[in-house]
Amino acid sequence: MTTRSSPKARYRLSLTWRVIALSSLLLLALVALFIWLGQHQLTQQLESSRMESHERQQRE
């Protein structure tokens, strides 16, 4: 006789894999946040630099 596990138990992840998956998602979210913040900061810096350059050219 072979014992079959139910489909529900077969696809259930262990606690270790759940923690790994959750921490990976959290890390991915943090990386995405840092990338967005960096891009936002660089965009603001570029706009500021362009405005200063434009004002300097108008004065000249």
PDBQT receptor file of N, H, CA, C and O in Angstrom, charges set to zero:
ATOM      1  N   MET A   1       0.825  -1.188   0.000  1.00  0.00    +0.000 N 
ATOM      2  CA  MET A   1       0.000   0.000   0.000  1.00  0.00    +0.000 C 
ATOM      3  C   MET A   1       0.868   1.249   0.000  1.00  0.00    +0.000 C 
ATOM      4  O   MET A   1       1.815   1.374   0.776  1.00  0.00    +0.000 OA
ATOM      5  N   THR A   2       0.531   2.140  -0.862  1.00  0.00    +0.000 N 
ATOM      6  H   THR A   2      -0.238   2.039  -1.493  1.00  0.00    +0.000 HD
ATOM      7  CA  THR A   2       1.240   3.413  -0.880  1.00  0.00    +0.000 C 
ATOM      8  C   THR A   2       0.349   4.477  -0.267  1.00  0.00    +0.000 C 
ATOM      9  O   THR A   2      -0.869   4.484  -0.451  1.00  0.00    +0.000 OA
ATOM     10  N   THR A   3       0.975   5.356   0.449  1.00  0.00    +0.000 N 
ATOM     11  H   THR A   3       1.964   5.351   0.598  1.00  0.00    +0.000 HD
ATOM     12  CA  THR A   3       0.236   6.444   1.084  1.00  0.00    +0.000 C 
ATOM     13  C   THR A   3       0.338   7.671   0.196  1.00  0.00    +0.000 C 
ATOM     14  O   THR A   3       1.430   8.125  -0.146  1.00  0.00    +0.000 OA
ATOM     15  N   ARG A   4      -0.792   8.182  -0.159  1.00  0.00    +0.000 N 
ATOM     16  H   ARG A   4      -1.679   7.813   0.119  1.00  0.00    +0.000 HD
ATOM     17  CA  ARG A   4      -0.815   9.400  -0.973  1.00  0.00    +0.000 C 
ATOM     18  C   ARG A   4      -1.133  10.586  -0.085  1.00  0.00    +0.000 C 
ATOM     19  O   ARG A   4      -2.020  10.529   0.767  1.00  0.00    +0.000 OA
ATOM     20  N   SER A   5      -0.393  11.659  -0.301  1.00  0.00    +0.000 N 
ATOM     21  H   SER A   5       0.328  11.706  -0.993  1.00  0.00    +0.000 HD
ATOM     22  CA  SER A   5      -0.704  12.876   0.441  1.00  0.00    +0.000 C 
ATOM     23  C   SER A   5      -1.748  13.660  -0.341  1.00  0.00    +0.000 C 
ATOM     24  O   SER A   5      -1.833  13.565  -1.565  1.00  0.00    +0.000 OA
ATOM     25  N   SER A   6      -2.506  14.405   0.363  1.00  0.00    +0.000 N 
ATOM     26  H   SER A   6      -2.437  14.483   1.358  1.00  0.00    +0.000 HD
ATOM     27  CA  SER A   6      -3.552  15.189  -0.296  1.00  0.00    +0.000 C 
ATOM     28  C   SER A   6      -2.912  16.297  -1.124  1.00  0.00    +0.000 C 
ATOM     29  O   SER A   6      -1.803  16.731  -0.811  1.00  0.00    +0.000 OA
ATOM     30  N   PRO A   7      -3.586  16.763  -2.172  1.00  0.00    +0.000 N 
ATOM     31  CA  PRO A   7      -3.027  17.831  -3.008  1.00  0.00    +0.000 C 
ATOM     32  C   PRO A   7      -2.740  19.093  -2.203  1.00  0.00    +0.000 C 
ATOM     33  O   PRO A   7      -1.800  19.826  -2.514  1.00  0.00    +0.000 OA
ATOM     34  N   LYS A   8      -3.524  19.347  -1.193  1.00  0.00    +0.000 N 
ATOM     35  H   LYS A   8      -4.287  18.752  -0.941  1.00  0.00    +0.000 HD
ATOM     36  CA  LYS A   8      -3.327  20.533  -0.376  1.00  0.00    +0.000 C 
ATOM     37  C   LYS A   8      -1.988  20.467   0.360  1.00  0.00    +0.000 C 
ATOM     38  O   LYS A   8      -1.254  21.454   0.394  1.00  0.00    +0.000 OA
ATOM     39  N   ALA A   9      -1.670  19.331   0.940  1.00  0.00    +0.000 N 
ATOM     40  H   ALA A   9      -2.266  18.529   0.913  1.00  0.00    +0.000 HD
ATOM     41  CA  ALA A   9      -0.421  19.168   1.683  1.00  0.00    +0.000 C 
ATOM     42  C   ALA A   9       0.774  19.096   0.740  1.00  0.00    +0.000 C 
ATOM     43  O   ALA A   9       1.879  19.475   1.130  1.00  0.00    +0.000 OA
ATOM     44  N   ARG A  10       0.591  18.637  -0.448  1.00  0.00    +0.000 N 
ATOM     45  H   ARG A  10      -0.306  18.329  -0.765  1.00  0.00    +0.000 HD
ATOM     46  CA  ARG A  10       1.691  18.470  -1.396  1.00  0.00    +0.000 C 
ATOM     47  C   ARG A  10       2.281  19.821  -1.803  1.00  0.00    +0.000 C 
ATOM     48  O   ARG A  10       3.495  19.934  -1.971  1.00  0.00    +0.000 OA
ATOM     49  N   TYR A  11       1.457  20.827  -1.960  1.00  0.00    +0.000 N 
ATOM     50  H   TYR A  11       0.471  20.735  -1.823  1.00  0.00    +0.000 HD
ATOM     51  CA  TYR A  11       1.920  22.125  -2.443  1.00  0.00    +0.000 C 
ATOM     52  C   TYR A  11       2.202  23.112  -1.315  1.00  0.00    +0.000 C 
ATOM     53  O   TYR A  11       2.545  24.266  -1.575  1.00  0.00    +0.000 OA
ATOM     54  N   ARG A  12       2.065  22.683  -0.093  1.00  0.00    +0.000 N 
ATOM     55  H   ARG A  12       1.786  21.747   0.119  1.00  0.00    +0.000 HD
ATOM     56  CA  ARG A  12       2.291  23.573   1.034  1.00  0.00    +0.000 C 
ATOM     57  C   ARG A  12       3.789  23.760   1.264  1.00  0.00    +0.000 C 
ATOM     58  O   ARG A  12       4.547  22.791   1.303  1.00  0.00    +0.000 OA
ATOM     59  N   LEU A  13       4.204  25.007   1.412  1.00  0.00    +0.000 N 
ATOM     60  H   LEU A  13       3.588  25.795   1.380  1.00  0.00    +0.000 HD
ATOM     61  CA  LEU A  13       5.610  25.306   1.611  1.00  0.00    +0.000 C 
ATOM     62  C   LEU A  13       5.956  25.240   3.093  1.00  0.00    +0.000 C 
ATOM     63  O   LEU A  13       5.126  25.541   3.950  1.00  0.00    +0.000 OA
ATOM     64  N   SER A  14       7.172  24.848   3.379  1.00  0.00    +0.000 N 
ATOM     65  H   SER A  14       7.847  24.603   2.682  1.00  0.00    +0.000 HD
ATOM     66  CA  SER A  14       7.609  24.801   4.767  1.00  0.00    +0.000 C 
ATOM     67  C   SER A  14       7.817  26.229   5.280  1.00  0.00    +0.000 C 
ATOM     68  O   SER A  14       7.866  27.181   4.500  1.00  0.00    +0.000 OA
ATOM     69  N   LEU A  15       7.934  26.356   6.559  1.00  0.00    +0.000 N 
ATOM     70  H   LEU A  15       7.894  25.583   7.192  1.00  0.00    +0.000 HD
ATOM     71  CA  LEU A  15       8.121  27.665   7.180  1.00  0.00    +0.000 C 
ATOM     72  C   LEU A  15       9.394  28.326   6.676  1.00  0.00    +0.000 C 
ATOM     73  O   LEU A  15       9.426  29.540   6.475  1.00  0.00    +0.000 OA
ATOM     74  N   THR A  16      10.432  27.547   6.472  1.00  0.00    +0.000 N 
ATOM     75  H   THR A  16      10.406  26.560   6.635  1.00  0.00    +0.000 HD
ATOM     76  CA  THR A  16      11.697  28.096   5.976  1.00  0.00    +0.000 C 
ATOM     77  C   THR A  16      11.506  28.757   4.613  1.00  0.00    +0.000 C 
ATOM     78  O   THR A  16      11.982  29.870   4.386  1.00  0.00    +0.000 OA
ATOM     79  N   TRP A  17      10.808  28.070   3.708  1.00  0.00    +0.000 N 
ATOM     80  H   TRP A  17      10.422  27.166   3.892  1.00  0.00    +0.000 HD
ATOM     81  CA  TRP A  17      10.597  28.634   2.380  1.00  0.00    +0.000 C 
ATOM     82  C   TRP A  17       9.682  29.853   2.419  1.00  0.00    +0.000 C 
ATOM     83  O   TRP A  17       9.848  30.782   1.629  1.00  0.00    +0.000 OA
ATOM     84  N   ARG A  18       8.724  29.850   3.327  1.00  0.00    +0.000 N 
ATOM     85  H   ARG A  18       8.589  29.095   3.968  1.00  0.00    +0.000 HD
ATOM     86  CA  ARG A  18       7.853  31.025   3.466  1.00  0.00    +0.000 C 
ATOM     87  C   ARG A  18       8.658  32.230   3.922  1.00  0.00    +0.000 C 
ATOM     88  O   ARG A  18       8.482  33.332   3.403  1.00  0.00    +0.000 OA
ATOM     89  N   VAL A  19       9.548  32.021   4.898  1.00  0.00    +0.000 N 
ATOM     90  H   VAL A  19       9.691  31.125   5.319  1.00  0.00    +0.000 HD
ATOM     91  CA  VAL A  19      10.385  33.118   5.394  1.00  0.00    +0.000 C 
ATOM     92  C   VAL A  19      11.314  33.610   4.294  1.00  0.00    +0.000 C 
ATOM     93  O   VAL A  19      11.498  34.816   4.133  1.00  0.00    +0.000 OA
ATOM     94  N   ILE A  20      11.901  32.692   3.538  1.00  0.00    +0.000 N 
ATOM     95  H   ILE A  20      11.752  31.712   3.669  1.00  0.00    +0.000 HD
ATOM     96  CA  ILE A  20      12.781  33.075   2.430  1.00  0.00    +0.000 C 
ATOM     97  C   ILE A  20      12.003  33.874   1.389  1.00  0.00    +0.000 C 
ATOM     98  O   ILE A  20      12.488  34.899   0.909  1.00  0.00    +0.000 OA
ATOM     99  N   ALA A  21      10.810  33.421   1.036  1.00  0.00    +0.000 N 
ATOM    100  H   ALA A  21      10.416  32.589   1.425  1.00  0.00    +0.000 HD
ATOM    101  CA  ALA A  21       9.996  34.130   0.036  1.00  0.00    +0.000 C 
ATOM    102  C   ALA A  21       9.592  35.508   0.534  1.00  0.00    +0.000 C 
ATOM    103  O   ALA A  21       9.656  36.481  -0.218  1.00  0.00    +0.000 OA
ATOM    104  N   LEU A  22       9.179  35.602   1.783  1.00  0.00    +0.000 N 
ATOM    105  H   LEU A  22       9.127  34.812   2.394  1.00  0.00    +0.000 HD
ATOM    106  CA  LEU A  22       8.767  36.894   2.336  1.00  0.00    +0.000 C 
ATOM    107  C   LEU A  22       9.939  37.857   2.411  1.00  0.00    +0.000 C 
ATOM    108  O   LEU A  22       9.805  39.026   2.050  1.00  0.00    +0.000 OA
ATOM    109  N   SER A  23      11.078  37.382   2.873  1.00  0.00    +0.000 N 
ATOM    110  H   SER A  23      11.187  36.432   3.167  1.00  0.00    +0.000 HD
ATOM    111  CA  SER A  23      12.245  38.266   2.964  1.00  0.00    +0.000 C 
ATOM    112  C   SER A  23      12.728  38.681   1.574  1.00  0.00    +0.000 C 
ATOM    113  O   SER A  23      13.205  39.802   1.400  1.00  0.00    +0.000 OA
ATOM    114  N   SER A  24      12.611  37.803   0.591  1.00  0.00    +0.000 N 
ATOM    115  H   SER A  24      12.223  36.892   0.732  1.00  0.00    +0.000 HD
ATOM    116  CA  SER A  24      12.988  38.160  -0.778  1.00  0.00    +0.000 C 
ATOM    117  C   SER A  24      12.070  39.239  -1.329  1.00  0.00    +0.000 C 
ATOM    118  O   SER A  24      12.532  40.180  -1.975  1.00  0.00    +0.000 OA
ATOM    119  N   LEU A  25      10.776  39.111  -1.080  1.00  0.00    +0.000 N 
ATOM    120  H   LEU A  25      10.400  38.347  -0.556  1.00  0.00    +0.000 HD
ATOM    121  CA  LEU A  25       9.836  40.137  -1.537  1.00  0.00    +0.000 C 
ATOM    122  C   LEU A  25      10.094  41.471  -0.845  1.00  0.00    +0.000 C 
ATOM    123  O   LEU A  25      10.014  42.528  -1.471  1.00  0.00    +0.000 OA
ATOM    124  N   LEU A  26      10.403  41.420   0.440  1.00  0.00    +0.000 N 
ATOM    125  H   LEU A  26      10.468  40.562   0.949  1.00  0.00    +0.000 HD
ATOM    126  CA  LEU A  26      10.706  42.644   1.177  1.00  0.00    +0.000 C 
ATOM    127  C   LEU A  26      11.972  43.293   0.626  1.00  0.00    +0.000 C 
ATOM    128  O   LEU A  26      12.013  44.509   0.442  1.00  0.00    +0.000 OA
ATOM    129  N   LEU A  27      12.988  42.503   0.366  1.00  0.00    +0.000 N 
ATOM    130  H   LEU A  27      12.954  41.515   0.515  1.00  0.00    +0.000 HD
ATOM    131  CA  LEU A  27      14.224  43.029  -0.202  1.00  0.00    +0.000 C 
ATOM    132  C   LEU A  27      13.993  43.624  -1.585  1.00  0.00    +0.000 C 
ATOM    133  O   LEU A  27      14.541  44.678  -1.909  1.00  0.00    +0.000 OA
ATOM    134  N   LEU A  28      13.195  42.962  -2.391  1.00  0.00    +0.000 N 
ATOM    135  H   LEU A  28      12.750  42.106  -2.128  1.00  0.00    +0.000 HD
ATOM    136  CA  LEU A  28      12.865  43.472  -3.720  1.00  0.00    +0.000 C 
ATOM    137  C   LEU A  28      12.123  44.812  -3.625  1.00  0.00    +0.000 C 
ATOM    138  O   LEU A  28      12.392  45.730  -4.401  1.00  0.00    +0.000 OA
ATOM    139  N   ALA A  29      11.202  44.918  -2.683  1.00  0.00    +0.000 N 
ATOM    140  H   ALA A  29      10.984  44.172  -2.053  1.00  0.00    +0.000 HD
ATOM    141  CA  ALA A  29      10.472  46.173  -2.490  1.00  0.00    +0.000 C 
ATOM    142  C   ALA A  29      11.417  47.291  -2.051  1.00  0.00    +0.000 C 
ATOM    143  O   ALA A  29      11.296  48.421  -2.523  1.00  0.00    +0.000 OA
ATOM    144  N   LEU A  30      12.349  46.988  -1.157  1.00  0.00    +0.000 N 
ATOM    145  H   LEU A  30      12.447  46.070  -0.773  1.00  0.00    +0.000 HD
ATOM    146  CA  LEU A  30      13.307  48.001  -0.711  1.00  0.00    +0.000 C 
ATOM    147  C   LEU A  30      14.218  48.460  -1.840  1.00  0.00    +0.000 C 
ATOM    148  O   LEU A  30      14.511  49.649  -1.960  1.00  0.00    +0.000 OA
ATOM    149  N   VAL A  31      14.663  47.528  -2.661  1.00  0.00    +0.000 N 
ATOM    150  H   VAL A  31      14.424  46.562  -2.564  1.00  0.00    +0.000 HD
ATOM    151  CA  VAL A  31      15.514  47.887  -3.806  1.00  0.00    +0.000 C 
ATOM    152  C   VAL A  31      14.737  48.769  -4.776  1.00  0.00    +0.000 C 
ATOM    153  O   VAL A  31      15.267  49.758  -5.282  1.00  0.00    +0.000 OA
ATOM    154  N   ALA A  32      13.490  48.414  -5.033  1.00  0.00    +0.000 N 
ATOM    155  H   ALA A  32      13.060  47.610  -4.622  1.00  0.00    +0.000 HD
ATOM    156  CA  ALA A  32      12.661  49.230  -5.932  1.00  0.00    +0.000 C 
ATOM    157  C   ALA A  32      12.461  50.633  -5.357  1.00  0.00    +0.000 C 
ATOM    158  O   ALA A  32      12.486  51.617  -6.096  1.00  0.00    +0.000 OA
ATOM    159  N   LEU A  33      12.263  50.723  -4.045  1.00  0.00    +0.000 N 
ATOM    160  H   LEU A  33      12.242  49.923  -3.445  1.00  0.00    +0.000 HD
ATOM    161  CA  LEU A  33      12.098  52.033  -3.401  1.00  0.00    +0.000 C 
ATOM    162  C   LEU A  33      13.367  52.862  -3.528  1.00  0.00    +0.000 C 
ATOM    163  O   LEU A  33      13.297  54.046  -3.857  1.00  0.00    +0.000 OA
ATOM    164  N   PHE A  34      14.526  52.259  -3.274  1.00  0.00    +0.000 N 
ATOM    165  H   PHE A  34      14.583  51.296  -3.008  1.00  0.00    +0.000 HD
ATOM    166  CA  PHE A  34      15.782  52.990  -3.399  1.00  0.00    +0.000 C 
ATOM    167  C   PHE A  34      16.039  53.431  -4.834  1.00  0.00    +0.000 C 
ATOM    168  O   PHE A  34      16.539  54.533  -5.062  1.00  0.00    +0.000 OA
ATOM    169  N   ILE A  35      15.709  52.596  -5.790  1.00  0.00    +0.000 N 
ATOM    170  H   ILE A  35      15.303  51.700  -5.605  1.00  0.00    +0.000 HD
ATOM    171  CA  ILE A  35      15.882  52.968  -7.194  1.00  0.00    +0.000 C 
ATOM    172  C   ILE A  35      14.982  54.142  -7.541  1.00  0.00    +0.000 C 
ATOM    173  O   ILE A  35      15.413  55.081  -8.211  1.00  0.00    +0.000 OA
ATOM    174  N   TRP A  36      13.730  54.096  -7.089  1.00  0.00    +0.000 N 
ATOM    175  H   TRP A  36      13.379  53.333  -6.546  1.00  0.00    +0.000 HD
ATOM    176  CA  TRP A  36      12.799  55.189  -7.382  1.00  0.00    +0.000 C 
ATOM    177  C   TRP A  36      13.258  56.488  -6.730  1.00  0.00    +0.000 C 
ATOM    178  O   TRP A  36      13.224  57.550  -7.353  1.00  0.00    +0.000 OA
ATOM    179  N   LEU A  37      13.692  56.397  -5.455  1.00  0.00    +0.000 N 
ATOM    180  H   LEU A  37      13.720  55.535  -4.949  1.00  0.00    +0.000 HD
ATOM    181  CA  LEU A  37      14.160  57.603  -4.771  1.00  0.00    +0.000 C 
ATOM    182  C   LEU A  37      15.394  58.183  -5.453  1.00  0.00    +0.000 C 
ATOM    183  O   LEU A  37      15.501  59.401  -5.600  1.00  0.00    +0.000 OA
ATOM    184  N   GLY A  38      16.319  57.335  -5.869  1.00  0.00    +0.000 N 
ATOM    185  H   GLY A  38      16.233  56.346  -5.749  1.00  0.00    +0.000 HD
ATOM    186  CA  GLY A  38      17.505  57.811  -6.567  1.00  0.00    +0.000 C 
ATOM    187  C   GLY A  38      17.164  58.469  -7.888  1.00  0.00    +0.000 C 
ATOM    188  O   GLY A  38      17.715  59.516  -8.231  1.00  0.00    +0.000 OA
ATOM    189  N   GLN A  39      16.268  57.863  -8.619  1.00  0.00    +0.000 N 
ATOM    190  H   GLN A  39      15.820  57.013  -8.340  1.00  0.00    +0.000 HD
ATOM    191  CA  GLN A  39      15.854  58.438  -9.910  1.00  0.00    +0.000 C 
ATOM    192  C   GLN A  39      15.147  59.767  -9.702  1.00  0.00    +0.000 C 
ATOM    193  O   GLN A  39      15.362  60.714 -10.458  1.00  0.00    +0.000 OA
ATOM    194  N   HIS A  40      14.302  59.838  -8.678  1.00  0.00    +0.000 N 
ATOM    195  H   HIS A  40      14.127  59.069  -8.064  1.00  0.00    +0.000 HD
ATOM    196  CA  HIS A  40      13.579  61.076  -8.371  1.00  0.00    +0.000 C 
ATOM    197  C   HIS A  40      14.563  62.186  -7.999  1.00  0.00    +0.000 C 
ATOM    198  O   HIS A  40      14.439  63.318  -8.466  1.00  0.00    +0.000 OA
ATOM    199  N   GLN A  41      15.540  61.851  -7.154  1.00  0.00    +0.000 N 
ATOM    200  H   GLN A  41      15.641  60.932  -6.775  1.00  0.00    +0.000 HD
ATOM    201  CA  GLN A  41      16.542  62.836  -6.733  1.00  0.00    +0.000 C 
ATOM    202  C   GLN A  41      17.367  63.321  -7.922  1.00  0.00    +0.000 C 
ATOM    203  O   GLN A  41      17.633  64.517  -8.042  1.00  0.00    +0.000 OA
ATOM    204  N   LEU A  42      17.772  62.411  -8.795  1.00  0.00    +0.000 N 
ATOM    205  H   LEU A  42      17.555  61.439  -8.698  1.00  0.00    +0.000 HD
ATOM    206  CA  LEU A  42      18.560  62.809  -9.965  1.00  0.00    +0.000 C 
ATOM    207  C   LEU A  42      17.746  63.670 -10.925  1.00  0.00    +0.000 C 
ATOM    208  O   LEU A  42      18.277  64.601 -11.531  1.00  0.00    +0.000 OA
ATOM    209  N   THR A  43      16.474  63.363 -11.062  1.00  0.00    +0.000 N 
ATOM    210  H   THR A  43      16.042  62.607 -10.569  1.00  0.00    +0.000 HD
ATOM    211  CA  THR A  43      15.616  64.175 -11.925  1.00  0.00    +0.000 C 
ATOM    212  C   THR A  43      15.486  65.597 -11.379  1.00  0.00    +0.000 C 
ATOM    213  O   THR A  43      15.551  66.567 -12.135  1.00  0.00    +0.000 OA
ATOM    214  N   GLN A  44      15.304  65.713 -10.068  1.00  0.00    +0.000 N 
ATOM    215  H   GLN A  44      15.252  64.925  -9.454  1.00  0.00    +0.000 HD
ATOM    216  CA  GLN A  44      15.216  67.047  -9.458  1.00  0.00    +0.000 C 
ATOM    217  C   GLN A  44      16.530  67.809  -9.613  1.00  0.00    +0.000 C 
ATOM    218  O   GLN A  44      16.529  69.007  -9.893  1.00  0.00    +0.000 OA
ATOM    219  N   GLN A  45      17.648  67.111  -9.430  1.00  0.00    +0.000 N 
ATOM    220  H   GLN A  45      17.649  66.137  -9.203  1.00  0.00    +0.000 HD
ATOM    221  CA  GLN A  45      18.953  67.733  -9.570  1.00  0.00    +0.000 C 
ATOM    222  C   GLN A  45      19.176  68.213 -11.007  1.00  0.00    +0.000 C 
ATOM    223  O   GLN A  45      19.717  69.298 -11.215  1.00  0.00    +0.000 OA
ATOM    224  N   LEU A  46      18.766  67.421 -11.993  1.00  0.00    +0.000 N 
ATOM    225  H   LEU A  46      18.326  66.539 -11.824  1.00  0.00    +0.000 HD
ATOM    226  CA  LEU A  46      18.896  67.809 -13.388  1.00  0.00    +0.000 C 
ATOM    227  C   LEU A  46      18.049  69.044 -13.683  1.00  0.00    +0.000 C 
ATOM    228  O   LEU A  46      18.515  69.973 -14.342  1.00  0.00    +0.000 OA
ATOM    229  N   GLU A  47      16.808  69.059 -13.198  1.00  0.00    +0.000 N 
ATOM    230  H   GLU A  47      16.429  68.304 -12.663  1.00  0.00    +0.000 HD
ATOM    231  CA  GLU A  47      15.939  70.218 -13.428  1.00  0.00    +0.000 C 
ATOM    232  C   GLU A  47      16.529  71.478 -12.805  1.00  0.00    +0.000 C 
ATOM    233  O   GLU A  47      16.504  72.545 -13.418  1.00  0.00    +0.000 OA
ATOM    234  N   SER A  48      17.053  71.360 -11.604  1.00  0.00    +0.000 N 
ATOM    235  H   SER A  48      17.074  70.493 -11.106  1.00  0.00    +0.000 HD
ATOM    236  CA  SER A  48      17.662  72.500 -10.929  1.00  0.00    +0.000 C 
ATOM    237  C   SER A  48      18.872  73.007 -11.709  1.00  0.00    +0.000 C 
ATOM    238  O   SER A  48      19.057  74.213 -11.877  1.00  0.00    +0.000 OA
ATOM    239  N   SER A  49      19.681  72.083 -12.176  1.00  0.00    +0.000 N 
ATOM    240  H   SER A  49      19.531  71.104 -12.041  1.00  0.00    +0.000 HD
ATOM    241  CA  SER A  49      20.867  72.458 -12.951  1.00  0.00    +0.000 C 
ATOM    242  C   SER A  49      20.470  73.129 -14.258  1.00  0.00    +0.000 C 
ATOM    243  O   SER A  49      21.099  74.102 -14.674  1.00  0.00    +0.000 OA
ATOM    244  N   ARG A  50      19.436  72.620 -14.901  1.00  0.00    +0.000 N 
ATOM    245  H   ARG A  50      18.925  71.829 -14.563  1.00  0.00    +0.000 HD
ATOM    246  CA  ARG A  50      18.969  73.223 -16.156  1.00  0.00    +0.000 C 
ATOM    247  C   ARG A  50      18.430  74.626 -15.928  1.00  0.00    +0.000 C 
ATOM    248  O   ARG A  50      18.677  75.529 -16.729  1.00  0.00    +0.000 OA
ATOM    249  N   MET A  51      17.697  74.810 -14.839  1.00  0.00    +0.000 N 
ATOM    250  H   MET A  51      17.496  74.077 -14.189  1.00  0.00    +0.000 HD
ATOM    251  CA  MET A  51      17.156  76.139 -14.539  1.00  0.00    +0.000 C 
ATOM    252  C   MET A  51      18.277  77.139 -14.251  1.00  0.00    +0.000 C 
ATOM    253  O   MET A  51      18.236  78.276 -14.723  1.00  0.00    +0.000 OA
ATOM    254  N   GLU A  52      19.273  76.716 -13.478  1.00  0.00    +0.000 N 
ATOM    255  H   GLU A  52      19.307  75.793 -13.095  1.00  0.00    +0.000 HD
ATOM    256  CA  GLU A  52      20.402  77.594 -13.183  1.00  0.00    +0.000 C 
ATOM    257  C   GLU A  52      21.149  77.955 -14.460  1.00  0.00    +0.000 C 
ATOM    258  O   GLU A  52      21.528  79.110 -14.655  1.00  0.00    +0.000 OA
ATOM    259  N   SER A  53      21.360  76.978 -15.322  1.00  0.00    +0.000 N 
ATOM    260  H   SER A  53      21.053  76.040 -15.163  1.00  0.00    +0.000 HD
ATOM    261  CA  SER A  53      22.043  77.225 -16.585  1.00  0.00    +0.000 C 
ATOM    262  C   SER A  53      21.230  78.176 -17.460  1.00  0.00    +0.000 C 
ATOM    263  O   SER A  53      21.789  79.069 -18.097  1.00  0.00    +0.000 OA
ATOM    264  N   HIS A  54      19.935  77.987 -17.490  1.00  0.00    +0.000 N 
ATOM    265  H   HIS A  54      19.481  77.262 -16.972  1.00  0.00    +0.000 HD
ATOM    266  CA  HIS A  54      19.064  78.859 -18.289  1.00  0.00    +0.000 C 
ATOM    267  C   HIS A  54      19.100  80.291 -17.754  1.00  0.00    +0.000 C 
ATOM    268  O   HIS A  54      19.198  81.245 -18.525  1.00  0.00    +0.000 OA
ATOM    269  N   GLU A  55      19.020  80.434 -16.445  1.00  0.00    +0.000 N 
ATOM    270  H   GLU A  55      18.940  79.659 -15.818  1.00  0.00    +0.000 HD
ATOM    271  CA  GLU A  55      19.071  81.779 -15.847  1.00  0.00    +0.000 C 
ATOM    272  C   GLU A  55      20.408  82.450 -16.117  1.00  0.00    +0.000 C 
ATOM    273  O   GLU A  55      20.455  83.646 -16.402  1.00  0.00    +0.000 OA
ATOM    274  N   ARG A  56      21.496  81.690 -16.030  1.00  0.00    +0.000 N 
ATOM    275  H   ARG A  56      21.458  80.718 -15.798  1.00  0.00    +0.000 HD
ATOM    276  CA  ARG A  56      22.822  82.243 -16.289  1.00  0.00    +0.000 C 
ATOM    277  C   ARG A  56      22.932  82.707 -17.740  1.00  0.00    +0.000 C 
ATOM    278  O   ARG A  56      23.504  83.763 -18.005  1.00  0.00    +0.000 OA
ATOM    279  N   GLN A  57      22.393  81.934 -18.680  1.00  0.00    +0.000 N 
ATOM    280  H   GLN A  57      21.927  81.075 -18.465  1.00  0.00    +0.000 HD
ATOM    281  CA  GLN A  57      22.441  82.318 -20.091  1.00  0.00    +0.000 C 
ATOM    282  C   GLN A  57      21.600  83.547 -20.348  1.00  0.00    +0.000 C 
ATOM    283  O   GLN A  57      21.960  84.371 -21.188  1.00  0.00    +0.000 OA
ATOM    284  N   GLN A  58      20.479  83.694 -19.640  1.00  0.00    +0.000 N 
ATOM    285  H   GLN A  58      20.187  83.024 -18.957  1.00  0.00    +0.000 HD
ATOM    286  CA  GLN A  58      19.640  84.889 -19.832  1.00  0.00    +0.000 C 
ATOM    287  C   GLN A  58      20.353  86.123 -19.318  1.00  0.00    +0.000 C 
ATOM    288  O   GLN A  58      20.260  87.192 -19.921  1.00  0.00    +0.000 OA
ATOM    289  N   ARG A  59      21.070  85.985 -18.200  1.00  0.00    +0.000 N 
ATOM    290  H   ARG A  59      21.146  85.117 -17.710  1.00  0.00    +0.000 HD
ATOM    291  CA  ARG A  59      21.805  87.142 -17.653  1.00  0.00    +0.000 C 
ATOM    292  C   ARG A  59      22.925  87.571 -18.605  1.00  0.00    +0.000 C 
ATOM    293  O   ARG A  59      23.202  88.760 -18.767  1.00  0.00    +0.000 OA
ATOM    294  N   GLU A  60      23.554  86.589 -19.223  1.00  0.00    +0.000 N 
ATOM    295  H   GLU A  60      23.329  85.623 -19.091  1.00  0.00    +0.000 HD
ATOM    296  CA  GLU A  60      24.647  86.921 -20.160  1.00  0.00    +0.000 C 
ATOM    297  C   GLU A  60      24.078  87.550 -21.420  1.00  0.00    +0.000 C 
ATOM    298  O   GLU A  60      24.830  87.900 -22.329  1.00  0.00    +0.000 OA
TER     299      GLU A  60
